[in-house]
């Protein structure tokens, strides 16, 4: 692969080149619409290269246009520091998926990228814009990818929404963290990012999040117990009488582990009320609170094993107290006054 070392062309020169090539493509499409209708994404790259070469005659870009598609981003490099990514659709919309937000396959020296989009239906039409100006959103396939919209207005890009420019985000070591932070801030009650795993490495788990979905009833008893302990630890409302007390836990199971349950109630409260004897006192408690008491040591260990920032997010609090277990007990009691006596016993017992 031979790419020119010429640093002379400016961003404005490159913009003029791409827009001229786009005009050439539209003229050719008007003359031979049937040809372009049959083109696929890979073949269209060759058409864009030809148009760029025609537009580059007598410019600093002459002889520097190189197709580097396949495993690289962008598809075409011009004068070493500029690139063109080629996209297409076979419908009326100017929308498609872009590349991964981490841009790990980006050609090293490319500084500015334009996107050339071909709408390959009758009538065929081409549009080109700076790449960052047509990235409307982030969606997830196996890893967060940009959503391309060639009709975006000014101030409507994902970068405008995040209040962060494209180059700043793409140069971060893990851009997914900033994207996750932004989308978490947009969530409404009852919503959760299905592709986000709080407890593990974000990139690895985003990639694995959609591999399979399981029903709760298919889990082993060991798996169920592990999740029940997490439910008590992370979602204080589980022990309350609220009608929606399992909602956040259900969303957490789906978004982090792909686990779906049609009825979680039986795993926590089946069996009605029971008598629980503690230090000579007999308390009549729900089965859910009985389970909580019996699992108190496991809950304590679970609370100690999770990073502070994740626990703050799960509990919806601004700080984590030095004694997490006492703070947890207070959160549970706030949601269910009935269990205050039980929690007093738990937090005053010698658990060492």
N, C-alpha and C positions, 0 to 999 in steps of 0.2 A: 504494500500500500504506500503510495507516494502522495504526500500532502505538502502543499507549498509552505515555506517558512516565512512568507511575506506578512509583515505586521502592519503594512500601510493601510489596508481598508479600515474604515470606521464603521460604527454601528449604523450610521445613516446610510453609508454605502451598501451595507449588507441588506438593510431594509429595502432600499431601492432595487437591489438585485432580486430579492424574493418577490416583491410586488410585480416587477417586470416579468419574471418567470410565471407568475400566476396569471398575468394577462395573456401570456403566450399559451398557457394551458387552456384558458377559457376560449380563446380564438380557435385553437385546434379542436376543442370539444364541440364548438358550434358547427364546425365543418365536418366532423366525423364523430357524431354522438354515439353511433352504434359501436365503434371501436372501444370507447371508454366504458360503456355499459358492461362489456365483457371482462374488463380488467379486475383483478383481485388486488389485495393489499400489497403483496410482494411485487407484482408486475407494475403497479402504479409507481413504485419507487423509481423504476427505470425511466418512466415518463417524466417524473419530476426532475431527475438528473439531467435528462435531455433538455428540458426547458431551462434549467439553471445554466447549462453550458451555452445555450443560445443567448441567454440574457447576459452572460459573462463576457461575451466577445468585446474586446477593446476596453475592458475594465481590469482592475487589480485582481479580480477573481478568476481571470482566464487561466485555464489549465490546472486549477486547484480543486475542482469539484470532484469529490470522491464518495462513492457509495460504501458505507461501512456497516450496513444493517446486519441483522442476524441477532447476535448477542450484545450489540452495542446500542447506546443511546447518545445522540440522535442517529437517524438512519443515514444522513448525508452530512459530510463535513466540507466546509468551504474555507480556504485560506487558513486552515489550522484552527482558528479561534472562533469560528462560526459554524452553526449547524442547522439542519432542517429535519424535523420529525414529520413523517408522512402518515396521515390517517385517512380513512375513508368510511363511507356508509352506503348501504343499499336501500335506504329509505328516505323519507322527506326531512328527517331531523338532522340537525348539525351537532349531534351529541354522540360521544363515544367514550370509551375508557382510554385513559392515558397510561403512562408508566408508573412504576413504583415511586413512592415519595422519597425513598432513600437514594435513588439514582445510582445504585452501586455499579451499573454498567456504563455510566457516562464516560465518553471519551475525555481523557484527562485535560487537554488544553482548551476544550470548547468553552467559551465564556458566554456567548449569546446564541439563543436558539429561537427559530421561528417554527411554527407549525403550519404545514400546508395540508388542507383537508379537501378531499374530493367527494362530492355527493354524486355517486355513480348510478343515477337513475335518470330517466328522461324528463327534463333536460339536464344533462350533466353540468355541474358547476364546481368551480374551485374557489376557495378562500384561503388566505394566509394571514396570520397574526403572530405577534410575539408570543412565545409559548406560555409564559406566565399570565398573559392577558386573557387566556381562554380556559383557565383552570377554575372551574366553578365550585368544586366540592371535592371531598375525599370519600371514596367508597371502598369496600373490602371484598376481594375475591379470596386469595390466599394471603395477601398482605395489602395494606392500605395503598390504593392507587388513586391518581387524580382522575377526576371526571372532566372531560373536555366539552365545552359548549362554545361553538364559534360565534354565537349570537350574544354573548355576554355584553352588558353595558358597562360603562365606566363605574368603578367602585363596587363591582359585583363579584370579584374573584374571591377564591378561598383565602387569599392573602389579605385582601381588604377586610374580610370577616375576622381573621385572626389578628389583624393589626401587626402584621409582620411581612416583610418583603420576601419575595421568592428566593433570592440568593442567600439571605440569612437562614431561612429554613433548610434549604438543600445542603448547606455546608455544615449543619449540625451533625454531631456524631450519631445521634439517634433521633431523627425528625419525628418519628412516631410518637415520642413522648409529648411533644408540643401539640401534635394533632389530637392525641387522646385528651390532653388537658382542655383544649378548646371544645371538643365535642361533649365532654363531660359537663362543661359549663352550660351547654345548651339543653341538657336533659330536663324533661318535665317529670312530675311525680308519676311513678309507674313505668318509667323508661330506664333502659340500661344499655350500654354498648355491648352487643353480643360478641364482639371480637376482642374484648379486653379481658385479660387475666391479671387481676391485681397482684396475685401472690408470687408470680414467677416472672421470668424474663419476658418483656412485652413482645419483642419481635418473634421469639420462638413460639409463643402461645397464640399470637395472632395467626401465624401460619397454620397452627394445628386446630384452631377453634372450630372450623367448619368440617373437620374430617368425618365426624359421625354424630348422630343424636341418639340418646338412649332414654328409655323409660325408667323411671325410678324403681318400678317393681322388678326390673331385670338386674338390679344391682345386688351384689353379695351383701350379706348381713354386715360384714366388716366395713364395706364401703358406705353402707347406709349409716352405720354408727359414726363413722368419721365425719360425714356431712351433718349429722344431727348435732354433734359436738360443735361444729363450726356454726351451725344455725343458732344455737344457744349463745355462743360467744360473740358473734358478730351482729346479731339482730335481736336486741333486747325486747322488741315487741312480740317475739315468738310466744312468750309466756303470758301475754295480756289477753283480754277478752275481746280485742278488736276484731271486727269482721275481716279486715284485710291484713291480718297479722302475718300471713305466709307470703304475701305478695313480693316483698323485697328479697326474701330467701329464694323464692321461685325464679325471679329474674336473675339472681346471682348464679343459681345452678345452671340455667340455660346459657347465660352469657359467658361463664367461665368453663363449664364442663359439658355443655350440650346435653344436660339431663332434664327431662320433662316429666312432671308428675300431674296426674289428673286429680289427685287428692293426697295432700301431705298430712292432713289432720290425723289420720290413723297412726302415723309414725310418731306422733308426739302425745296425743291425748286419748288414744283408744283405751278404754277400761274405766272411764268415769273417775270418781273421786276415791282416794284411799287414805287410810290413817298412817301417819308417819311419826314414829317415836324418836325424839331427839333429846338426849340428856334428861330423860324422865318426863319430858313434855310430849303430849300427843297432839299433833296438828292434823286436821282433816284438809287435805290439799288435792288439787287436780292431778291427774296422771302426768300431765306435762310438768308441773312443778316437782312432782316426785322424781321424774327422770332427771330434771335439772339438778336436784339435790344429789342423786346418785352419781352424776357425772361431773360433780363440781371440780374434782382434781384434774380431770381431762380438760375441762373448760379453762381452768387456770393455766395449764400448760399451753393450750392453744392461744390464749391471749398473749402469753410471753413470747411466742414464736413468730408473731406477725410484726412487720415493720410499723413504726409509729404513724407514718403518714398514711398508710393504707388503713389502719385502724381508725384514724380520725375521719377518713372518708366514709367508712362503713358505718360508724356511729353518728356521723354528721355532727361532730364536735370540733372545736378549735384547738383543744389541747388534750393531751393524754396525761393523767395524773401519775405520780411516781408509783402508786399502788394501783395497777390496772384492774385488779380483781375487785377492789373496793369500789372503784369508779363504775365498773360493769354492774355490780350489785345495785348501786344507786340508780343507774339507768333502767335496770329491770324493774326496780321498785317504783320508779316514777310512772311506769306504764301499767303497773298492776299493784295497787296498794294491798291487795289480798296477800301478796307474797312477802310483805315487809318483815313479818315475824320470822319466816323461814330464812330470808336472806340475812337477818340479824344473826341467826344461829350459824349460818354458813361462814360469815365473815369474822365471827368471834371464836370459831373452833380452831384448834391447833392443827393446821394442815401441813406442818413441816414433817 
